[in-house]
Amino acid sequence: MRVQMLKLAVAGGVLLIPALAPPGAAAHEGTVRAADLLARVRSCTPLSQGRYRSDVGAPADIPVCGTRGVVFWKADMDIDCDGRPGARCNEDTDPSFTPTTAYQQSDGRHLNAERLPFVVVPGVSGIWNYRDHGIRGGTVAAVIYGDQVRYAVVGDVGPTGIIGEASYATARALGINPDPRRGGTPSGVTYLLFKDSRARPIEDHEVAVAEGERLARAFLRRS
């Protein structure tokens, strides 16, 4: 986990790259449309007692919201490269790199941010306690950006006052620049977490996709 410094909030300050799926993932994940999910989370019933910042120095204006079995927020995306080091995520490529993640694989090893799509929840504080709302390591998430939906799991815990972060693999799958120094996007990402869900094992992305698609369809029917 890391605290990213305030990044450029202009379109020219974020480099976009073509959408690429992380190794082992399908080019398209499921058939649930981004527009259908976004239509169900237009309004916010706040779950958090306060609001989060997107970055250090940014205004605290992001609430955590909840409705019908899901928790969601709309924010930016900072890049989490923490976990097992690789060619793209290591202490040379990321000055804030740490070789650990809050949650581990079934074999006890820390997660691989380069390969596993995962999202980061803010640390427990007076603002919000994710554990009180059916969220834990391995909770299944749908991450929405533009017209794309990609499934992920909760894999790491971040700062207590900042929200909006996901792994290198998540950003890459969405066509967001995954570079831990200069990547990310300043807005436009919706993180939708399914309460009391879990992908087992946490490192199996195919399980997360199958479970995410099932839960997303159930969410749309329920709404």
N, C-alpha and C positions, 0 to 999 in steps of 0.2 A: 504494500500500500504506500501511497505517496501523496504529498501535497504539491500540486502543480502551481507554478507561478501564473499570474494573469497573462493570458495569451491574447494575440491580436483578435479583435472581434469584428473584423471587416472581411468581406468575401475574399479579397485578394490575399489575405493572410493565412488562408487554409488551402493547402494543395490537395486536390482530389485525384484519385487514381482509379482506373477501371475496376469494376467489381470483380473480385476474385474470391472463390471459396477457399477456406482453409483446407490443408491437406486432409483427404479422407472424407470431406463433406460433399454433398450433392450441390450442383450448380444452383438449384432452386429447392427451397425447403417448404414442402407442403403446398396447399392450395388456398389457405385462408388469406384473404386480401387485406392489405394494410388499411385501405379505406374503411373496410367494415369494422376492424378493430378500433380505429381512431374515432369512428362515429359513436362508439359506445363509451368513450372516455373524454367526451367534449367538456363535460362539466366536472368539477372537483368537489368532492366531500372530503375535507381535510382530515387526515389521521394524525398528522404531526402537530405538536403543540406550538411549533414555530416554523420558520422557513430556512432553507439552506442557501448557501452561496454556490455558484458554479465553479468559482476559482477564488483564490486568495485576492482580496481587494474588491471583488464583485459584490453587488448588492445582494442581500439575503431576501430573495423573492421566489423561491421554489418550494412549494408545499409537497408533501407526500399525500397522495389521495387514495381513496378506496371505494370500491363498489362491487357488489355481487361476486365475492370470492376472489377478487384481485386487488393488488396494491399497485399503484403506478405513479410515475412522475415524468415530467417533460423538462428536458435539460440539454446541456451540451454533451460532448463525449471527450473526456480525457483518456489517454492510453495507459492502461495498466500492463506493464511488462514484467511484473514480479513473478517469482516462482522459479522453476528449474531453468537454468541459463541455457541459451541456445545461440545460434548465429545472429539473430535479430534482437534478442532480449538478453542483455548481460550488462555488466558494470561499465563497459566501454561505450555501449550504445545508449544507455540510460543512466544519467548521473544520480538518479534517485532509486536505482535498482536495488531490490533486496531478493535473496534467493528463496524466500518463503512466501506462502500464501496462508490465509486464515484457515482454509480447509484443504484437506489432502486427498489424494487418490486412495483407492481401495487397498493399494499395496504400501501405503504410508508415505509415498513420495509427494512432494509438493506439486501443484498443478503446473502445466506448461502453457503459458500465455500465448506462445506462438501458434500452438495447435488447437487449443481448446477455447471455444467461445464461452466466456463467462462475464458476468457483470459484478460490480462492486457495490455493496450497500454501505451506507455511512455507519460509523461506529455508534454504539449505544450511548445516548445522552438524554438530557431533558427535552430535547427537540422531538426525538422519536426513538423507540426501541423496536427494531424489526422483529425481534423474537416474540413480541406480544401479538404479532399479526400473522403467525403461521409461516414466517420466513426463516430459512436456515441454509446451511451449506447444502448445495444440490437442488435447491428450489428451482423449478423450471421458469424461465422467463421468455417472453417474446420481445425482441428489440426491433423497433419500427423506425425507419429512416426513409423519407420520401415514399416511394411506392413499394418498398421492400420490407419483408418480415424475415428475421433470422432468429432462430431459437438458441438459447444459451442456458447456463445454470448460474446460480449464485456461487461465486468461487472465492471471493476475497472481501475483506472489510477495510474501509477507508477512514479518512478523518471524520471527526464528529460533526463538523460544521459545513462540509462540502459534499455535493452530490453530483453524479453524472460522470461515470467512469466505467470502462469495460476493457476487456483484454485485447491484445494485439489481434488475435484471430477474429474477434467480433467485429472490430473496425474494418479489417481487411475484407470480411465477407460482405459488409455493407457498402464497400467502395469508398470508405473513409480512409484517409491517409493514416496508416498505423504507426508511423514513426514516433517513438516515445519522446523525442525532443521537440519535434515541430508538427506532429500530426494532430489528429482529432478534428472536431468541428465545433463551432461556437454555439450552435443551437440546432433545433429540429429533430431531436432524438426522443422517442417515447420508450420508457422502460416499463413493461407490464409484467408483473410477477404473480404467479398463480399460488394463492395461499394453500398451505398444507400439501403441496406437491413435492415430489422428489425424484430425481433421476438417479437410478442405481445401476451400475456404479457411476459416480460423478464424472469420471473421465470419458465415458462412452457418449460421444456426441449424437450418435444415431438414436440412442435411447431418448435423449433430450428432445430431438426433433419429433420422434413419434409421439412422445408424451405431450409435447408442446402443441402439436397439431390437434391432438384429441382434446386437450384442455381449451384451446382457442375456439374450437367448434362448439364445445359445451358452453363456453362463455357467451358466444353469440346467440345460441339457442335460448339460454337463460335470460338474456337481456331482452 
